[in-house]
Amino acid sequence: MQKPLLAAHMARHEDTQASLAKALGLSLSRLNAKLNGARGATFNQSEIAQIIQRYDLPHEDACEIFFNTKEDKTP
């Protein structure tokens, strides 16, 4: 998952992790686990669909965020 790209969309929509967690019906700690991939936590299809709709994500961004379709060029 590309957390920085999701965070950028959240910021554009003036959203916080707390407000996103509430919208998804998750606790803040569970959302953080999913954002960080802690203990194998991942977003399910329903959550991904809700996030795509909430931020009106273009297909390319959604794929990059959730499915790592672009290479990470970080050194």
N, C-alpha and C positions, 0 to 999 in steps of 0.2 A: 504494500500500500504506500502511496505517495502522500504522506501526512502534510508536507508543506503546501502542496497544491490544494488539498482540501482546506487547510487553514486559510489560504488566500481567498478562496471562495466564501468561506465563513466570514472573513473580515469585510469583504465587499458587501455582504448582506448584513453587516453589523450584528452578527450572530456570535454567541459564546458557546463554549462547550456545555455549560449548564443548560442553555436554552435548546441546543441541539439534542442533548440527552433527554430533556423533557418531551420534545417533539417526537422522539423515537420511542418514548416509553421506557427508557433505560435510566439506571442510576448513573450519576456522574462517574463513579468509580468503574462501572462496567463500560461506559463509553470510552474512558481513558484506556482501559485494557484493550479495547478493540482498536483504538487509534494507534496504540503502541505495539500491538500484536503480542501482548503479554499472555503467557500461559496458553498460547495458541488461539487466543480470542480473535475472531474475525466477524465482519459484518455479514449478515445473512441477506438473501435476495430481497426480502421485503424492506429491510433497512437501507440497502443500496438504492432501491427504487424511490424510497421516501427522500433520501438525500439528493438524488438526481432531480426530483421534482421540486424540492425546497429551494435549491440553488439554480434551477433551470440549467443544469450542466449540459454543455455540448457533448455529443457522443465521444469525441476524442478525449476530452478531459475526464469523463466518467471512466473510460477504459484505462486511461493513464493512472488515475487515482486508485482504482480498485483492482486492476488486473495487471499493473506494471507492464504495459505494452511498449513503453519507451525505455531505452537503457538509461540507467542512472549515470550521469557523467561526472559525478562528484569524485575528486581525486582521492 
